[in-house]
Amino acid sequence: MDKVFKIGVFGLASNEQNTLGSIFKLAASRSRQYTLVGPQDRATSEILMVDADDANVMNEWRSFSVHHSQIPVIKVTKATPPEGSVEAYVRRPLTLKRVLEVLDKVTIEVHKFVPELVIGAEGENKLSEEAVVALQIAAKGSVQQASRSGLKALIVDDSLPVRKSMEIQLGLFGLEMDFAETGEQALEFTQKSVYDIIFLDLMLPGIDGYKVCKEIKSHKLSKNTPVVMLTGKGSRFDKLRGTMAGANVYLTKPVEQEKLKEVIRQFLPNSSPVGS
């Protein structure tokens, strides 16, 4: 799934804008692509790049941001960015590596765009270099921003790659997480803690997902918790069994990012995405 992000600029000289255009053309074969938009289309931008070394430009951007504060900003500067700053910076001179690393980080943290990460897909350990870098950035952000939303999820799956994928994806939304590899472990967790959402694999060692779901829905602490059933099976009969067991929604693996985001928006409408 490719995506072209629109980049608006404030105050960058024509030579720097030309450099950005060249970088974006060189990166046109990536899943993340970028294109510059003109001053008249800044309001439609998905990311802004602002010359932080020019006070007049910064004032112009601040006036613009009064009505467009939702657009994430990357500050372009010669100076060393403040240590520990949560703002995004790219150092001059603009190079392909510097520009793409920062833009990719913003698309992950703010726009939640990680198309390389497909939950339950085969070959999770055979990702491209671009994907590895993207996921490393995402994982780092997840650790730093965990529990920001105040929401907590339980992930039940015996596959380590699936658990890691879920950790990164849900971490992008600031969720705190617990992990269980078996149905028995899952039930122990639900008897001790209250979760805002549970992701439950169907095929588990010991108790299968159907029985686990029934148990979860029969307990006072967890009966109202949304259960998202994850499985490689996709027949109508399997989905009917999952519904009868109490599952709120049924996702067939491999689960793509957009499908997972839809579920999060549906059941956790008050979640606070990292970077928002």
C-alpha positions as CSV (number, residue, x, y, z in Angstrom):
1,M,0.0,0.0,0.0
2,D,1.7,3.2,-1.2
3,K,1.0,6.6,0.0
4,V,2.1,10.0,-1.3
5,F,2.3,12.7,1.5
6,K,1.9,16.3,0.6
7,I,4.7,18.6,1.9
8,G,4.2,22.3,2.4
9,V,7.1,24.7,3.0
10,F,7.6,28.0,4.8
11,G,10.6,30.1,3.9
12,L,12.9,27.6,2.3
13,A,15.1,29.0,-0.4
14,S,14.5,27.9,-4.0
15,N,17.7,25.8,-4.0
16,E,16.5,23.9,-0.9
17,Q,13.1,23.4,-2.4
18,N,14.8,22.1,-5.5
19,T,16.9,19.7,-3.3
20,L,13.7,18.4,-1.7
21,G,12.1,17.9,-5.1
22,S,15.2,15.9,-6.2
23,I,15.1,13.8,-3.0
24,F,11.4,13.1,-3.5
25,K,12.0,11.9,-7.1
26,L,14.8,9.6,-5.9
27,A,12.5,8.1,-3.3
28,A,9.5,7.6,-5.7
29,S,9.8,3.8,-5.6
30,R,9.3,3.6,-1.8
31,S,6.0,2.8,-0.1
32,R,6.3,6.3,1.5
33,Q,6.4,9.0,-1.1
34,Y,6.5,12.7,-0.8
35,T,5.5,15.7,-3.1
36,L,5.8,19.4,-2.6
37,V,2.8,21.6,-2.8
38,G,2.6,25.3,-3.6
39,P,2.0,28.1,-1.0
40,Q,-1.7,28.2,-2.1
41,D,-2.1,24.6,-1.1
42,R,-0.4,24.6,2.3
43,A,-3.7,24.1,4.1
44,T,-4.0,20.7,2.4
45,S,-0.5,19.6,3.4
46,E,0.0,16.6,5.6
47,I,3.4,17.8,6.8
48,L,5.0,21.3,6.9
49,M,8.7,22.1,6.7
50,V,9.5,25.5,8.2
51,D,12.7,27.6,8.1
52,A,13.4,27.9,11.9
53,D,16.4,30.1,11.3
54,D,14.3,33.0,9.9
55,A,12.2,34.9,12.6
56,N,9.9,36.4,10.0
57,V,9.1,33.0,8.5
58,M,8.5,31.6,12.0
59,N,6.0,34.4,12.6
60,E,4.3,33.7,9.3
61,W,4.0,30.0,10.2
62,R,2.6,30.7,13.7
63,S,-0.1,32.9,12.1
64,F,-1.0,30.1,9.7
65,S,-0.9,27.4,12.5
66,V,-3.7,29.2,14.4
67,H,-6.2,27.7,12.0
68,H,-4.1,24.7,10.9
69,S,-2.6,23.4,14.1
70,Q,-3.3,19.8,13.2
71,I,-0.6,19.8,10.5
72,P,2.7,18.4,11.9
73,V,5.7,20.5,11.5
74,I,9.4,19.8,10.8
75,K,11.7,22.7,11.6
76,V,14.7,23.2,9.3
77,T,17.8,24.7,11.0
78,K,21.5,25.0,11.0
79,A,21.6,24.8,14.8
80,T,21.7,21.7,16.9
81,P,18.2,20.9,18.0
82,P,17.5,21.2,21.7
83,E,18.3,18.0,23.6
84,G,15.2,16.0,24.5
85,S,12.9,18.1,22.3
86,V,9.7,16.5,21.2
87,E,9.6,18.6,18.1
88,A,10.8,17.3,14.7
89,Y,14.0,18.9,13.3
90,V,16.1,18.4,10.2
91,R,19.6,19.8,10.0
92,R,21.0,21.8,7.2
93,P,22.4,21.0,4.6
94,L,19.5,19.0,3.5
95,T,20.5,15.5,2.5
96,L,18.5,12.5,1.3
97,K,19.2,10.5,4.5
98,R,18.4,13.4,6.9
99,V,15.2,14.4,5.1
100,L,13.7,11.0,4.6
101,E,14.5,9.8,8.1
102,V,12.7,12.7,9.7
103,L,9.7,12.6,7.2
104,D,9.3,8.9,7.7
105,K,9.4,9.3,11.5
106,V,6.6,11.9,11.3
107,T,4.5,9.7,9.0
108,I,4.8,6.9,11.5
109,E,4.2,8.8,14.7
110,V,1.6,11.3,13.5
111,H,-0.1,9.6,10.5
112,K,0.4,6.1,11.9
113,F,1.6,4.9,8.4
114,V,3.5,1.6,8.7
115,P,2.4,-0.4,5.6
116,E,5.4,-2.7,6.0
117,L,3.9,-4.1,9.2
118,V,1.2,-6.7,8.4
119,I,0.1,-8.7,11.4
120,G,0.3,-12.4,10.8
121,A,2.0,-12.1,7.4
122,E,4.6,-14.7,6.5
123,G,8.2,-13.6,6.4
124,E,8.1,-10.9,9.1
125,N,11.9,-11.3,9.5
126,K,12.5,-10.6,5.8
127,L,11.6,-7.0,5.7
128,S,13.3,-4.4,3.5
129,E,15.9,-2.1,5.0
130,E,13.3,0.8,4.8
131,A,10.9,-1.3,6.7
132,V,13.4,-2.2,9.4
133,V,14.3,1.4,9.9
134,A,10.7,2.4,10.1
135,L,9.8,-0.2,12.6
136,Q,12.8,0.7,14.8
137,I,11.6,4.3,14.9
138,A,8.1,3.1,15.7
139,A,9.3,0.8,18.5
140,K,11.4,3.6,20.0
141,G,8.4,5.9,20.0
142,S,6.2,3.2,21.5
143,V,8.4,2.8,24.5
144,Q,8.7,6.5,25.1
145,Q,5.0,7.2,24.7
146,A,3.5,4.0,26.2
147,S,0.4,4.5,28.3
148,R,-0.1,8.1,27.0
149,S,-3.7,7.4,26.2
150,G,-4.4,5.8,29.6
151,L,-5.9,2.8,27.8
152,K,-4.7,-0.8,28.2
153,A,-4.9,-3.8,25.8
154,L,-4.3,-7.5,26.2
155,I,-2.8,-9.4,23.2
156,V,-3.2,-13.2,23.2
157,D,-1.2,-15.0,20.5
158,D,1.3,-17.8,20.6
159,S,3.3,-16.2,17.7
160,L,6.1,-14.0,18.7
161,P,6.1,-12.0,15.4
162,V,2.4,-11.3,15.8
163,R,2.9,-10.1,19.4
164,K,5.8,-7.9,18.3
165,S,3.8,-6.5,15.4
166,M,0.9,-5.7,17.7
167,E,3.2,-4.1,20.2
168,I,4.4,-1.6,17.6
169,Q,1.0,-0.9,16.1
170,L,-0.8,-0.4,19.4
171,G,2.2,1.5,20.8
172,L,1.7,4.1,18.1
173,F,-1.7,4.8,19.7
174,G,-0.2,5.1,23.2
175,L,-1.7,1.9,24.5
176,E,-0.2,0.1,27.5
177,M,-0.1,-3.7,26.8
178,D,0.0,-7.1,28.4
179,F,0.8,-10.3,26.4
180,A,-0.3,-13.9,26.8
181,E,0.9,-16.9,24.8
182,T,-1.9,-19.3,25.9
183,G,-5.6,-19.2,26.7
184,E,-4.8,-20.1,30.3
185,Q,-2.5,-17.1,30.7
186,A,-5.1,-14.8,29.1
187,L,-7.7,-15.8,31.6
188,E,-5.3,-15.2,34.5
189,F,-4.7,-11.7,33.2
190,T,-8.4,-10.9,32.8
191,Q,-9.1,-12.1,36.4
192,K,-6.5,-9.6,37.7
193,S,-6.8,-6.6,35.4
194,V,-9.4,-4.6,33.5
195,Y,-8.6,-4.0,29.8
196,D,-10.1,-1.6,27.4
197,I,-9.7,-4.1,24.5
198,I,-8.5,-7.7,24.0
199,F,-7.0,-9.1,20.8
200,L,-7.4,-12.9,20.9
201,D,-6.0,-15.5,18.5
202,L,-8.3,-18.4,17.6
203,M,-5.7,-21.1,17.5
204,L,-3.9,-21.3,20.8
205,P,-2.0,-24.1,22.7
206,G,-4.4,-25.6,25.2
207,I,-7.7,-23.8,25.4
208,D,-8.7,-22.4,22.0
209,G,-9.8,-18.8,21.4
210,Y,-13.5,-19.7,21.3
211,K,-13.5,-21.1,24.8
212,V,-11.3,-18.2,26.1
213,C,-13.7,-15.7,24.6
214,K,-16.7,-17.3,26.3
215,E,-14.8,-17.3,29.7
216,I,-13.9,-13.6,29.2
217,K,-17.5,-12.7,28.5
218,S,-18.8,-14.6,31.5
219,H,-16.6,-12.8,34.0
220,K,-17.8,-9.7,35.8
221,L,-14.5,-7.8,35.2
222,S,-14.2,-8.5,31.5
223,K,-17.8,-9.1,30.2
224,N,-18.0,-5.7,28.7
225,T,-14.5,-5.6,27.2
226,P,-14.4,-5.6,23.4
227,V,-12.8,-8.8,22.1
228,V,-11.2,-8.7,18.7
229,M,-10.6,-12.3,17.4
230,L,-7.5,-12.7,15.2
231,T,-7.3,-15.8,13.1
232,G,-6.0,-17.3,9.9
233,K,-9.4,-18.8,9.2
234,G,-12.0,-16.8,7.3
235,S,-15.0,-19.0,6.7
236,R,-18.5,-17.9,7.6
237,F,-18.8,-20.8,10.0
238,D,-15.7,-19.7,11.9
239,K,-16.9,-16.1,12.1
240,L,-20.3,-17.3,13.4
241,R,-18.6,-19.4,16.1
242,G,-16.6,-16.4,17.1
243,T,-19.7,-14.2,17.3
244,M,-21.5,-16.8,19.3
245,A,-18.6,-17.0,21.7
246,G,-19.0,-13.2,22.3
247,A,-16.3,-11.8,20.0
248,N,-17.1,-8.2,19.0
249,V,-15.3,-8.3,15.7
250,Y,-13.4,-10.9,13.7
251,L,-10.2,-10.0,11.8
252,T,-8.6,-12.5,9.4
253,K,-4.8,-12.6,9.4
254,P,-2.8,-11.2,7.8
255,V,-4.3,-8.1,9.3
256,E,-3.4,-4.9,7.5
257,Q,-2.7,-1.6,9.2
258,E,-5.9,0.1,8.0
259,K,-8.1,-2.7,9.3
260,L,-6.5,-2.5,12.7
261,K,-6.9,1.3,12.8
262,E,-10.6,0.9,12.0
263,V,-11.0,-1.4,15.0
264,I,-9.2,1.1,17.2
265,R,-11.3,4.0,16.0
266,Q,-14.5,1.9,16.6
267,F,-13.8,0.6,20.1
268,L,-11.3,3.1,21.5
269,P,-12.7,6.4,20.1
270,N,-11.0,8.3,23.0
271,S,-7.5,6.9,22.3
272,S,-4.8,9.5,22.0
273,P,-2.5,8.7,19.1
274,V,1.2,9.4,19.7
275,G,2.2,12.6,18.1
276,S,-1.2,14.1,18.1
